[in-house]
Amino acid sequence: MNYCIVMKYSAKENCYIVTVPDLLGCMADGRTPNEAFENVKNVISEWIETARAASRKIPETSFGIENF
């Protein structure tokens, strides 16, 4: 599934922070925008895998885009 991400730069943390609004608590960071994006792709996969293992519902994307 494709999920919307929100990326921002944190001067305090000196890194880029990415959140996934549709997946509660799903976030990652990185020193560069590309690193943060690659990291969040892994975290999304892990979030979904964990939800499936716990038999939790996996939220639909806000935008209805399929095939992450």
mmCIF file as Biopython writes it, N, C-alpha, C and O atoms, coordinates in Angstrom:
data_model
#
loop_
_atom_site.group_PDB
_atom_site.id
_atom_site.type_symbol
_atom_site.label_atom_id
_atom_site.label_alt_id
_atom_site.label_comp_id
_atom_site.label_asym_id
_atom_site.label_entity_id
_atom_site.label_seq_id
_atom_site.pdbx_PDB_ins_code
_atom_site.Cartn_x
_atom_site.Cartn_y
_atom_site.Cartn_z
_atom_site.occupancy
_atom_site.B_iso_or_equiv
_atom_site.auth_seq_id
_atom_site.auth_asym_id
_atom_site.pdbx_PDB_model_num
ATOM 1   N N  . MET A ? 1  ? 0.838  -1.189  0.000  1.0 0.0 1  A 1 
ATOM 2   C CA . MET A ? 1  ? 0.000  0.000   0.000  1.0 0.0 1  A 1 
ATOM 3   C C  . MET A ? 1  ? 0.873  1.238   0.000  1.0 0.0 1  A 1 
ATOM 4   O O  . MET A ? 1  ? 1.969  1.238   0.561  1.0 0.0 1  A 1 
ATOM 5   N N  . ASN A ? 2  ? 0.395  2.266   -0.616 1.0 0.0 2  A 1 
ATOM 6   C CA . ASN A ? 2  ? 1.096  3.557   -0.588 1.0 0.0 2  A 1 
ATOM 7   C C  . ASN A ? 2  ? 0.450  4.440   0.455  1.0 0.0 2  A 1 
ATOM 8   O O  . ASN A ? 2  ? -0.773 4.581   0.493  1.0 0.0 2  A 1 
ATOM 9   N N  . TYR A ? 3  ? 1.259  5.023   1.288  1.0 0.0 3  A 1 
ATOM 10  C CA . TYR A ? 3  ? 0.763  5.915   2.321  1.0 0.0 3  A 1 
ATOM 11  C C  . TYR A ? 3  ? 1.383  7.292   2.155  1.0 0.0 3  A 1 
ATOM 12  O O  . TYR A ? 3  ? 2.535  7.434   1.746  1.0 0.0 3  A 1 
ATOM 13  N N  . CYS A ? 4  ? 0.595  8.292   2.479  1.0 0.0 4  A 1 
ATOM 14  C CA . CYS A ? 4  ? 1.078  9.663   2.492  1.0 0.0 4  A 1 
ATOM 15  C C  . CYS A ? 4  ? 2.100  9.790   3.616  1.0 0.0 4  A 1 
ATOM 16  O O  . CYS A ? 4  ? 1.906  9.243   4.702  1.0 0.0 4  A 1 
ATOM 17  N N  . ILE A ? 5  ? 3.171  10.502  3.358  1.0 0.0 5  A 1 
ATOM 18  C CA . ILE A ? 5  ? 4.152  10.786  4.409  1.0 0.0 5  A 1 
ATOM 19  C C  . ILE A ? 5  ? 4.287  12.290  4.563  1.0 0.0 5  A 1 
ATOM 20  O O  . ILE A ? 5  ? 4.020  13.054  3.635  1.0 0.0 5  A 1 
ATOM 21  N N  . VAL A ? 6  ? 4.702  12.697  5.738  1.0 0.0 6  A 1 
ATOM 22  C CA . VAL A ? 6  ? 4.976  14.104  6.013  1.0 0.0 6  A 1 
ATOM 23  C C  . VAL A ? 6  ? 6.427  14.174  6.475  1.0 0.0 6  A 1 
ATOM 24  O O  . VAL A ? 6  ? 6.812  13.529  7.451  1.0 0.0 6  A 1 
ATOM 25  N N  . MET A ? 7  ? 7.226  14.964  5.764  1.0 0.0 7  A 1 
ATOM 26  C CA . MET A ? 7  ? 8.640  15.089  6.108  1.0 0.0 7  A 1 
ATOM 27  C C  . MET A ? 7  ? 8.918  16.527  6.538  1.0 0.0 7  A 1 
ATOM 28  O O  . MET A ? 7  ? 8.481  17.485  5.901  1.0 0.0 7  A 1 
ATOM 29  N N  . LYS A ? 8  ? 9.653  16.645  7.631  1.0 0.0 8  A 1 
ATOM 30  C CA . LYS A ? 8  ? 10.061 17.979  8.074  1.0 0.0 8  A 1 
ATOM 31  C C  . LYS A ? 8  ? 11.489 17.908  8.582  1.0 0.0 8  A 1 
ATOM 32  O O  . LYS A ? 8  ? 11.976 16.846  8.970  1.0 0.0 8  A 1 
ATOM 33  N N  . TYR A ? 9  ? 12.151 19.052  8.573  1.0 0.0 9  A 1 
ATOM 34  C CA . TYR A ? 9  ? 13.502 19.129  9.088  1.0 0.0 9  A 1 
ATOM 35  C C  . TYR A ? 9  ? 13.438 19.615  10.525 1.0 0.0 9  A 1 
ATOM 36  O O  . TYR A ? 9  ? 12.749 20.590  10.822 1.0 0.0 9  A 1 
ATOM 37  N N  . SER A ? 10 ? 14.146 18.947  11.411 1.0 0.0 10 A 1 
ATOM 38  C CA . SER A ? 10 ? 14.224 19.357  12.809 1.0 0.0 10 A 1 
ATOM 39  C C  . SER A ? 10 ? 15.614 19.921  13.077 1.0 0.0 10 A 1 
ATOM 40  O O  . SER A ? 10 ? 16.597 19.181  13.126 1.0 0.0 10 A 1 
ATOM 41  N N  . ALA A ? 11 ? 15.687 21.230  13.248 1.0 0.0 11 A 1 
ATOM 42  C CA . ALA A ? 11 ? 16.970 21.856  13.558 1.0 0.0 11 A 1 
ATOM 43  C C  . ALA A ? 11 ? 17.460 21.396  14.930 1.0 0.0 11 A 1 
ATOM 44  O O  . ALA A ? 11 ? 18.661 21.242  15.152 1.0 0.0 11 A 1 
ATOM 45  N N  . LYS A ? 12 ? 16.518 21.178  15.843 1.0 0.0 12 A 1 
ATOM 46  C CA . LYS A ? 12 ? 16.872 20.725  17.184 1.0 0.0 12 A 1 
ATOM 47  C C  . LYS A ? 12 ? 17.545 19.358  17.140 1.0 0.0 12 A 1 
ATOM 48  O O  . LYS A ? 12 ? 18.550 19.139  17.817 1.0 0.0 12 A 1 
ATOM 49  N N  . GLU A ? 13 ? 17.000 18.441  16.352 1.0 0.0 13 A 1 
ATOM 50  C CA . GLU A ? 13 ? 17.541 17.085  16.243 1.0 0.0 13 A 1 
ATOM 51  C C  . GLU A ? 13 ? 18.575 16.958  15.120 1.0 0.0 13 A 1 
ATOM 52  O O  . GLU A ? 13 ? 19.274 15.950  15.023 1.0 0.0 13 A 1 
ATOM 53  N N  . ASN A ? 14 ? 18.664 17.992  14.271 1.0 0.0 14 A 1 
ATOM 54  C CA . ASN A ? 14 ? 19.593 18.004  13.147 1.0 0.0 14 A 1 
ATOM 55  C C  . ASN A ? 14 ? 19.367 16.816  12.203 1.0 0.0 14 A 1 
ATOM 56  O O  . ASN A ? 14 ? 20.310 16.153  11.772 1.0 0.0 14 A 1 
ATOM 57  N N  . CYS A ? 15 ? 18.075 16.567  11.893 1.0 0.0 15 A 1 
ATOM 58  C CA . CYS A ? 15 ? 17.746 15.467  10.984 1.0 0.0 15 A 1 
ATOM 59  C C  . CYS A ? 15 ? 16.363 15.718  10.370 1.0 0.0 15 A 1 
ATOM 60  O O  . CYS A ? 15 ? 15.633 16.622  10.779 1.0 0.0 15 A 1 
ATOM 61  N N  . TYR A ? 16 ? 16.035 14.901  9.390  1.0 0.0 16 A 1 
ATOM 62  C CA . TYR A ? 16 ? 14.717 14.943  8.768  1.0 0.0 16 A 1 
ATOM 63  C C  . TYR A ? 16 ? 13.849 13.900  9.456  1.0 0.0 16 A 1 
ATOM 64  O O  . TYR A ? 16 ? 14.284 12.773  9.687  1.0 0.0 16 A 1 
ATOM 65  N N  . ILE A ? 17 ? 12.631 14.278  9.777  1.0 0.0 17 A 1 
ATOM 66  C CA . ILE A ? 17 ? 11.694 13.396  10.457 1.0 0.0 17 A 1 
ATOM 67  C C  . ILE A ? 17 ? 10.511 13.155  9.536  1.0 0.0 17 A 1 
ATOM 68  O O  . ILE A ? 17 ? 9.936  14.091  8.981  1.0 0.0 17 A 1 
ATOM 69  N N  . VAL A ? 18 ? 10.155 11.882  9.380  1.0 0.0 18 A 1 
ATOM 70  C CA . VAL A ? 18 ? 9.046  11.498  8.515  1.0 0.0 18 A 1 
ATOM 71  C C  . VAL A ? 18 ? 7.984  10.815  9.367  1.0 0.0 18 A 1 
ATOM 72  O O  . VAL A ? 18 ? 8.293  9.912   10.144 1.0 0.0 18 A 1 
ATOM 73  N N  . THR A ? 19 ? 6.740  11.244  9.223  1.0 0.0 19 A 1 
ATOM 74  C CA . THR A ? 19 ? 5.621  10.586  9.886  1.0 0.0 19 A 1 
ATOM 75  C C  . THR A ? 19 ? 4.661  10.064  8.825  1.0 0.0 19 A 1 
ATOM 76  O O  . THR A ? 19 ? 4.621  10.559  7.699  1.0 0.0 19 A 1 
ATOM 77  N N  . VAL A ? 20 ? 3.888  9.051   9.211  1.0 0.0 20 A 1 
ATOM 78  C CA . VAL A ? 20 ? 2.891  8.449   8.328  1.0 0.0 20 A 1 
ATOM 79  C C  . VAL A ? 20 ? 1.544  8.627   9.027  1.0 0.0 20 A 1 
ATOM 80  O O  . VAL A ? 20 ? 1.191  7.821   9.889  1.0 0.0 20 A 1 
ATOM 81  N N  . PRO A ? 21 ? 0.787  9.666   8.673  1.0 0.0 21 A 1 
ATOM 82  C CA . PRO A ? 21 ? -0.443 9.980   9.393  1.0 0.0 21 A 1 
ATOM 83  C C  . PRO A ? 21 ? -1.457 8.835   9.477  1.0 0.0 21 A 1 
ATOM 84  O O  . PRO A ? 21 ? -2.176 8.732   10.470 1.0 0.0 21 A 1 
ATOM 85  N N  . ASP A ? 22 ? -1.527 7.988   8.471  1.0 0.0 22 A 1 
ATOM 86  C CA . ASP A ? 22 ? -2.499 6.895   8.470  1.0 0.0 22 A 1 
ATOM 87  C C  . ASP A ? 22 ? -2.116 5.741   9.390  1.0 0.0 22 A 1 
ATOM 88  O O  . ASP A ? 22 ? -2.968 4.924   9.740  1.0 0.0 22 A 1 
ATOM 89  N N  . LEU A ? 23 ? -0.851 5.663   9.783  1.0 0.0 23 A 1 
ATOM 90  C CA . LEU A ? 23 ? -0.374 4.559   10.615 1.0 0.0 23 A 1 
ATOM 91  C C  . LEU A ? 23 ? 0.098  5.122   11.951 1.0 0.0 23 A 1 
ATOM 92  O O  . LEU A ? 23 ? 1.211  5.637   12.061 1.0 0.0 23 A 1 
ATOM 93  N N  . LEU A ? 24 ? -0.746 5.021   12.948 1.0 0.0 24 A 1 
ATOM 94  C CA . LEU A ? 24 ? -0.480 5.609   14.254 1.0 0.0 24 A 1 
ATOM 95  C C  . LEU A ? 24 ? 0.894  5.218   14.796 1.0 0.0 24 A 1 
ATOM 96  O O  . LEU A ? 24 ? 1.197  4.034   14.941 1.0 0.0 24 A 1 
ATOM 97  N N  . GLY A ? 25 ? 1.713  6.210   15.089 1.0 0.0 25 A 1 
ATOM 98  C CA . GLY A ? 25 ? 3.031  5.984   15.663 1.0 0.0 25 A 1 
ATOM 99  C C  . GLY A ? 25 ? 4.112  5.603   14.675 1.0 0.0 25 A 1 
ATOM 100 O O  . GLY A ? 25 ? 5.248  5.345   15.074 1.0 0.0 25 A 1 
ATOM 101 N N  . CYS A ? 26 ? 3.785  5.563   13.401 1.0 0.0 26 A 1 
ATOM 102 C CA . CYS A ? 26 ? 4.758  5.167   12.378 1.0 0.0 26 A 1 
ATOM 103 C C  . CYS A ? 26 ? 5.573  6.390   11.969 1.0 0.0 26 A 1 
ATOM 104 O O  . CYS A ? 26 ? 5.051  7.347   11.397 1.0 0.0 26 A 1 
ATOM 105 N N  . MET A ? 27 ? 6.874  6.329   12.280 1.0 0.0 27 A 1 
ATOM 106 C CA . MET A ? 27 ? 7.749  7.448   11.936 1.0 0.0 27 A 1 
ATOM 107 C C  . MET A ? 27 ? 9.189  6.981   11.835 1.0 0.0 27 A 1 
ATOM 108 O O  . MET A ? 27 ? 9.556  5.926   12.352 1.0 0.0 27 A 1 
ATOM 109 N N  . ALA A ? 28 ? 9.992  7.782   11.164 1.0 0.0 28 A 1 
ATOM 110 C CA . ALA A ? 28 ? 11.416 7.480   11.004 1.0 0.0 28 A 1 
ATOM 111 C C  . ALA A ? 28 ? 12.164 8.797   10.839 1.0 0.0 28 A 1 
ATOM 112 O O  . ALA A ? 28 ? 11.560 9.859   10.692 1.0 0.0 28 A 1 
ATOM 113 N N  . ASP A ? 29 ? 13.483 8.704   10.867 1.0 0.0 29 A 1 
ATOM 114 C CA . ASP A ? 29 ? 14.286 9.904   10.640 1.0 0.0 29 A 1 
ATOM 115 C C  . ASP A ? 29 ? 15.512 9.545   9.818  1.0 0.0 29 A 1 
ATOM 116 O O  . ASP A ? 29 ? 15.773 8.374   9.541  1.0 0.0 29 A 1 
ATOM 117 N N  . GLY A ? 30 ? 16.253 10.562  9.437  1.0 0.0 30 A 1 
ATOM 118 C CA . GLY A ? 30 ? 17.479 10.367  8.678  1.0 0.0 30 A 1 
ATOM 119 C C  . GLY A ? 30 ? 18.250 11.662  8.571  1.0 0.0 30 A 1 
ATOM 120 O O  . GLY A ? 30 ? 17.693 12.744  8.760  1.0 0.0 30 A 1 
ATOM 121 N N  . ARG A ? 31 ? 19.533 11.553  8.266  1.0 0.0 31 A 1 
ATOM 122 C CA . ARG A ? 31 ? 20.373 12.746  8.138  1.0 0.0 31 A 1 
ATOM 123 C C  . ARG A ? 31 ? 20.082 13.526  6.872  1.0 0.0 31 A 1 
ATOM 124 O O  . ARG A ? 31 ? 20.316 14.733  6.814  1.0 0.0 31 A 1 
ATOM 125 N N  . THR A ? 32 ? 19.570 12.839  5.851  1.0 0.0 32 A 1 
ATOM 126 C CA . THR A ? 32 ? 19.211 13.482  4.589  1.0 0.0 32 A 1 
ATOM 127 C C  . THR A ? 32 ? 17.758 13.128  4.274  1.0 0.0 32 A 1 
ATOM 128 O O  . THR A ? 32 ? 17.225 12.168  4.830  1.0 0.0 32 A 1 
ATOM 129 N N  . PRO A ? 33 ? 17.102 13.902  3.376  1.0 0.0 33 A 1 
ATOM 130 C CA . PRO A ? 33 ? 15.733 13.539  3.001  1.0 0.0 33 A 1 
ATOM 131 C C  . PRO A ? 33 ? 15.655 12.126  2.425  1.0 0.0 33 A 1 
ATOM 132 O O  . PRO A ? 33 ? 14.718 11.388  2.727  1.0 0.0 33 A 1 
ATOM 133 N N  . ASN A ? 34 ? 16.621 11.749  1.606  1.0 0.0 34 A 1 
ATOM 134 C CA . ASN A ? 34 ? 16.604 10.425  1.006  1.0 0.0 34 A 1 
ATOM 135 C C  . ASN A ? 34 ? 16.748 9.330   2.067  1.0 0.0 34 A 1 
ATOM 136 O O  . ASN A ? 34 ? 16.042 8.323   2.021  1.0 0.0 34 A 1 
ATOM 137 N N  . GLU A ? 35 ? 17.650 9.524   3.009  1.0 0.0 35 A 1 
ATOM 138 C CA . GLU A ? 35 ? 17.835 8.545   4.073  1.0 0.0 35 A 1 
ATOM 139 C C  . GLU A ? 35 ? 16.559 8.412   4.902  1.0 0.0 35 A 1 
ATOM 140 O O  . GLU A ? 35 ? 16.153 7.300   5.239  1.0 0.0 35 A 1 
ATOM 141 N N  . ALA A ? 36 ? 15.932 9.524   5.229  1.0 0.0 36 A 1 
ATOM 142 C CA . ALA A ? 36 ? 14.684 9.487   5.999  1.0 0.0 36 A 1 
ATOM 143 C C  . ALA A ? 36 ? 13.597 8.750   5.221  1.0 0.0 36 A 1 
ATOM 144 O O  . ALA A ? 36 ? 12.846 7.967   5.802  1.0 0.0 36 A 1 
ATOM 145 N N  . PHE A ? 37 ? 13.507 8.990   3.927  1.0 0.0 37 A 1 
ATOM 146 C CA . PHE A ? 37 ? 12.507 8.326   3.093  1.0 0.0 37 A 1 
ATOM 147 C C  . PHE A ? 37 ? 12.759 6.813   3.030  1.0 0.0 37 A 1 
ATOM 148 O O  . PHE A ? 37 ? 11.826 6.020   3.166  1.0 0.0 37 A 1 
ATOM 149 N N  . GLU A ? 38 ? 14.003 6.423   2.828  1.0 0.0 38 A 1 
ATOM 150 C CA . GLU A ? 38 ? 14.325 4.990   2.790  1.0 0.0 38 A 1 
ATOM 151 C C  . GLU A ? 38 ? 14.021 4.338   4.139  1.0 0.0 38 A 1 
ATOM 152 O O  . GLU A ? 38 ? 13.500 3.224   4.190  1.0 0.0 38 A 1 
ATOM 153 N N  . ASN A ? 39 ? 14.340 5.024   5.214  1.0 0.0 39 A 1 
ATOM 154 C CA . ASN A ? 39 ? 14.075 4.485   6.550  1.0 0.0 39 A 1 
ATOM 155 C C  . ASN A ? 39 ? 12.581 4.312   6.796  1.0 0.0 39 A 1 
ATOM 156 O O  . ASN A ? 39 ? 12.158 3.307   7.367  1.0 0.0 39 A 1 
ATOM 157 N N  . VAL A ? 40 ? 11.782 5.283   6.371  1.0 0.0 40 A 1 
ATOM 158 C CA . VAL A ? 40 ? 10.349 5.174   6.632  1.0 0.0 40 A 1 
ATOM 159 C C  . VAL A ? 40 ? 9.717  4.064   5.805  1.0 0.0 40 A 1 
ATOM 160 O O  . VAL A ? 40 ? 8.736  3.463   6.244  1.0 0.0 40 A 1 
ATOM 161 N N  . LYS A ? 41 ? 10.243 3.777   4.633  1.0 0.0 41 A 1 
ATOM 162 C CA . LYS A ? 41 ? 9.713  2.661   3.853  1.0 0.0 41 A 1 
ATOM 163 C C  . LYS A ? 41 ? 9.883  1.355   4.632  1.0 0.0 41 A 1 
ATOM 164 O O  . LYS A ? 41 ? 8.979  0.519   4.648  1.0 0.0 41 A 1 
ATOM 165 N N  . ASN A ? 42 ? 11.031 1.180   5.273  1.0 0.0 42 A 1 
ATOM 166 C CA . ASN A ? 42 ? 11.253 -0.006  6.101  1.0 0.0 42 A 1 
ATOM 167 C C  . ASN A ? 42 ? 10.312 -0.031  7.301  1.0 0.0 42 A 1 
ATOM 168 O O  . ASN A ? 42 ? 9.766  -1.078  7.650  1.0 0.0 42 A 1 
ATOM 169 N N  . VAL A ? 43 ? 10.127 1.120   7.924  1.0 0.0 43 A 1 
ATOM 170 C CA . VAL A ? 43 ? 9.270  1.188   9.103  1.0 0.0 43 A 1 
ATOM 171 C C  . VAL A ? 43 ? 7.815  0.908   8.727  1.0 0.0 43 A 1 
ATOM 172 O O  . VAL A ? 43 ? 7.102  0.257   9.491  1.0 0.0 43 A 1 
ATOM 173 N N  . ILE A ? 44 ? 7.367  1.381   7.579  1.0 0.0 44 A 1 
ATOM 174 C CA . ILE A ? 44 ? 6.001  1.090   7.121  1.0 0.0 44 A 1 
ATOM 175 C C  . ILE A ? 44 ? 5.828  -0.422  6.965  1.0 0.0 44 A 1 
ATOM 176 O O  . ILE A ? 44 ? 4.833  -0.982  7.424  1.0 0.0 44 A 1 
ATOM 177 N N  . SER A ? 45 ? 6.774  -1.068  6.334  1.0 0.0 45 A 1 
ATOM 178 C CA . SER A ? 45 ? 6.697  -2.526  6.156  1.0 0.0 45 A 1 
ATOM 179 C C  . SER A ? 45 ? 6.653  -3.243  7.501  1.0 0.0 45 A 1 
ATOM 180 O O  . SER A ? 45 ? 5.869  -4.173  7.688  1.0 0.0 45 A 1 
ATOM 181 N N  . GLU A ? 46 ? 7.490  -2.813  8.430  1.0 0.0 46 A 1 
ATOM 182 C CA . GLU A ? 46 ? 7.506  -3.419  9.765  1.0 0.0 46 A 1 
ATOM 183 C C  . GLU A ? 46 ? 6.207  -3.148  10.507 1.0 0.0 46 A 1 
ATOM 184 O O  . GLU A ? 46 ? 5.700  -4.025  11.205 1.0 0.0 46 A 1 
ATOM 185 N N  . TRP A ? 47 ? 5.664  -1.952  10.366 1.0 0.0 47 A 1 
ATOM 186 C CA . TRP A ? 47 ? 4.401  -1.599  11.025 1.0 0.0 47 A 1 
ATOM 187 C C  . TRP A ? 47 ? 3.291  -2.530  10.536 1.0 0.0 47 A 1 
ATOM 188 O O  . TRP A ? 47 ? 2.526  -3.070  11.335 1.0 0.0 47 A 1 
ATOM 189 N N  . ILE A ? 48 ? 3.214  -2.710  9.226  1.0 0.0 48 A 1 
ATOM 190 C CA . ILE A ? 48 ? 2.183  -3.567  8.630  1.0 0.0 48 A 1 
ATOM 191 C C  . ILE A ? 48 ? 2.392  -5.022  9.050  1.0 0.0 48 A 1 
ATOM 192 O O  . ILE A ? 48 ? 1.431  -5.710  9.395  1.0 0.0 48 A 1 
ATOM 193 N N  . GLU A ? 49 ? 3.620  -5.488  9.023  1.0 0.0 49 A 1 
ATOM 194 C CA . GLU A ? 49 ? 3.926  -6.865  9.434  1.0 0.0 49 A 1 
ATOM 195 C C  . GLU A ? 49 ? 3.514  -7.104  10.892 1.0 0.0 49 A 1 
ATOM 196 O O  . GLU A ? 49 ? 2.925  -8.137  11.208 1.0 0.0 49 A 1 
ATOM 197 N N  . THR A ? 50 ? 3.818  -6.167  11.761 1.0 0.0 50 A 1 
ATOM 198 C CA . THR A ? 50 ? 3.454  -6.276  13.173 1.0 0.0 50 A 1 
ATOM 199 C C  . THR A ? 50 ? 1.943  -6.272  13.355 1.0 0.0 50 A 1 
ATOM 200 O O  . THR A ? 50 ? 1.407  -7.046  14.149 1.0 0.0 50 A 1 
ATOM 201 N N  . ALA A ? 51 ? 1.260  -5.405  12.626 1.0 0.0 51 A 1 
ATOM 202 C CA . ALA A ? 51 ? -0.204 -5.349  12.715 1.0 0.0 51 A 1 
ATOM 203 C C  . ALA A ? 51 ? -0.824 -6.663  12.258 1.0 0.0 51 A 1 
ATOM 204 O O  . ALA A ? 51 ? -1.757 -7.158  12.890 1.0 0.0 51 A 1 
ATOM 205 N N  . ARG A ? 52 ? -0.323 -7.226  11.180 1.0 0.0 52 A 1 
ATOM 206 C CA . ARG A ? 52 ? -0.840 -8.517  10.692 1.0 0.0 52 A 1 
ATOM 207 C C  . ARG A ? 52 ? -0.600 -9.619  11.718 1.0 0.0 52 A 1 
ATOM 208 O O  . ARG A ? 52 ? -1.488 -10.432 11.972 1.0 0.0 52 A 1 
ATOM 209 N N  . ALA A ? 53 ? 0.583  -9.651  12.304 1.0 0.0 53 A 1 
ATOM 210 C CA . ALA A ? 53 ? 0.907  -10.682 13.294 1.0 0.0 53 A 1 
ATOM 211 C C  . ALA A ? 53 ? -0.002 -10.585 14.517 1.0 0.0 53 A 1 
ATOM 212 O O  . ALA A ? 53 ? -0.295 -11.594 15.158 1.0 0.0 53 A 1 
ATOM 213 N N  . ALA A ? 54 ? -0.444 -9.382  14.835 1.0 0.0 54 A 1 
ATOM 214 C CA . ALA A ? 54 ? -1.324 -9.165  15.979 1.0 0.0 54 A 1 
ATOM 215 C C  . ALA A ? 54 ? -2.800 -9.192  15.575 1.0 0.0 54 A 1 
ATOM 216 O O  . ALA A ? 54 ? -3.674 -8.898  16.390 1.0 0.0 54 A 1 
ATOM 217 N N  . SER A ? 55 ? -3.075 -9.545  14.317 1.0 0.0 55 A 1 
ATOM 218 C CA . SER A ? 55 ? -4.451 -9.593  13.778 1.0 0.0 55 A 1 
ATOM 219 C C  . SER A ? 55 ? -5.178 -8.255  13.905 1.0 0.0 55 A 1 
ATOM 220 O O  . SER A ? 55 ? -6.392 -8.209  14.102 1.0 0.0 55 A 1 
ATOM 221 N N  . ARG A ? 56 ? -4.414 -7.168  13.788 1.0 0.0 56 A 1 
ATOM 222 C CA . ARG A ? 56 ? -5.017 -5.834  13.806 1.0 0.0 56 A 1 
ATOM 223 C C  . ARG A ? 56 ? -5.340 -5.418  12.388 1.0 0.0 56 A 1 
ATOM 224 O O  . ARG A ? 56 ? -4.689 -5.837  11.431 1.0 0.0 56 A 1 
ATOM 225 N N  . LYS A ? 57 ? -6.352 -4.591  12.276 1.0 0.0 57 A 1 
ATOM 226 C CA . LYS A ? 57 ? -6.738 -4.064  10.967 1.0 0.0 57 A 1 
ATOM 227 C C  . LYS A ? 57 ? -5.661 -3.104  10.475 1.0 0.0 57 A 1 
ATOM 228 O O  . LYS A ? 57 ? -5.143 -2.289  11.238 1.0 0.0 57 A 1 
ATOM 229 N N  . ILE A ? 58 ? -5.337 -3.212  9.206  1.0 0.0 58 A 1 
ATOM 230 C CA . ILE A ? 58 ? -4.371 -2.295  8.594  1.0 0.0 58 A 1 
ATOM 231 C C  . ILE A ? 58 ? -5.170 -1.189  7.925  1.0 0.0 58 A 1 
ATOM 232 O O  . ILE A ? 58 ? -5.981 -1.460  7.041  1.0 0.0 58 A 1 
ATOM 233 N N  . PRO A ? 59 ? -4.950 0.057   8.337  1.0 0.0 59 A 1 
ATOM 234 C CA . PRO A ? 59 ? -5.731 1.164   7.793  1.0 0.0 59 A 1 
ATOM 235 C C  . PRO A ? 59 ? -5.587 1.315   6.283  1.0 0.0 59 A 1 
ATOM 236 O O  . PRO A ? 59 ? -4.519 1.096   5.713  1.0 0.0 59 A 1 
ATOM 237 N N  . GLU A ? 60 ? -6.677 1.691   5.665  1.0 0.0 60 A 1 
ATOM 238 C CA . GLU A ? 60 ? -6.651 2.066   4.254  1.0 0.0 60 A 1 
ATOM 239 C C  . GLU A ? 60 ? -5.851 3.357   4.143  1.0 0.0 60 A 1 
ATOM 240 O O  . GLU A ? 60 ? -5.715 4.100   5.115  1.0 0.0 60 A 1 
ATOM 241 N N  . THR A ? 61 ? -5.337 3.610   2.983  1.0 0.0 61 A 1 
ATOM 242 C CA . THR A ? 61 ? -4.649 4.880   2.769  1.0 0.0 61 A 1 
ATOM 243 C C  . THR A ? 61 ? -5.676 6.001   2.659  1.0 0.0 61 A 1 
ATOM 244 O O  . THR A ? 61 ? -6.796 5.775   2.200  1.0 0.0 61 A 1 
ATOM 245 N N  . SER A ? 62 ? -5.312 7.168   3.065  1.0 0.0 62 A 1 
ATOM 246 C CA . SER A ? 62 ? -6.216 8.319   2.969  1.0 0.0 62 A 1 
ATOM 247 C C  . SER A ? 62 ? -6.548 8.643   1.525  1.0 0.0 62 A 1 
ATOM 248 O O  . SER A ? 62 ? -7.595 9.223   1.237  1.0 0.0 62 A 1 
ATOM 249 N N  . PHE A ? 63 ? -5.658 8.269   0.621  1.0 0.0 63 A 1 
ATOM 250 C CA . PHE A ? 63 ? -5.811 8.647   -0.771 1.0 0.0 63 A 1 
ATOM 251 C C  . PHE A ? 63 ? -6.274 7.503   -1.658 1.0 0.0 63 A 1 
ATOM 252 O O  . PHE A ? 63 ? -6.438 7.683   -2.865 1.0 0.0 63 A 1 
ATOM 253 N N  . GLY A ? 64 ? -6.489 6.319   -1.071 1.0 0.0 64 A 1 
ATOM 254 C CA . GLY A ? 64 ? -6.961 5.185   -1.832 1.0 0.0 64 A 1 
ATOM 255 C C  . GLY A ? 64 ? -5.963 4.630   -2.826 1.0 0.0 64 A 1 
ATOM 256 O O  . GLY A ? 64 ? -6.360 3.988   -3.798 1.0 0.0 64 A 1 
ATOM 257 N N  . ILE A ? 65 ? -4.676 4.858   -2.610 1.0 0.0 65 A 1 
ATOM 258 C CA . ILE A ? 65 ? -3.626 4.352   -3.502 1.0 0.0 65 A 1 
ATOM 259 C C  . ILE A ? 65 ? -3.224 2.966   -3.016 1.0 0.0 65 A 1 
ATOM 260 O O  . ILE A ? 65 ? -3.092 2.749   -1.811 1.0 0.0 65 A 1 
ATOM 261 N N  . GLU A ? 66 ? -3.033 2.046   -3.914 1.0 0.0 66 A 1 
ATOM 262 C CA . GLU A ? 66 ? -2.718 0.664   -3.541 1.0 0.0 66 A 1 
ATOM 263 C C  . GLU A ? 66 ? -1.263 0.298   -3.866 1.0 0.0 66 A 1 
ATOM 264 O O  . GLU A ? 66 ? -0.555 1.037   -4.551 1.0 0.0 66 A 1 
ATOM 265 N N  . ASN A ? 67 ? -0.852 -0.835  -3.365 1.0 0.0 67 A 1 
ATOM 266 C CA . ASN A ? 67 ? 0.410  -1.502  -3.680 1.0 0.0 67 A 1 
ATOM 267 C C  . ASN A ? 67 ? 1.671  -0.793  -3.171 1.0 0.0 67 A 1 
ATOM 268 O O  . ASN A ? 67 ? 2.465  -0.296  -3.969 1.0 0.0 67 A 1 
ATOM 269 N N  . PHE A ? 68 ? 1.853  -0.745  -1.870 1.0 0.0 68 A 1 
ATOM 270 C CA . PHE A ? 68 ? 3.102  -0.215  -1.308 1.0 0.0 68 A 1 
ATOM 271 C C  . PHE A ? 68 ? 4.188  -1.214  -1.572 1.0 0.0 68 A 1 
ATOM 272 O O  . PHE A ? 68 ? 5.338  -0.992  -1.192 1.0 0.0 68 A 1 
#
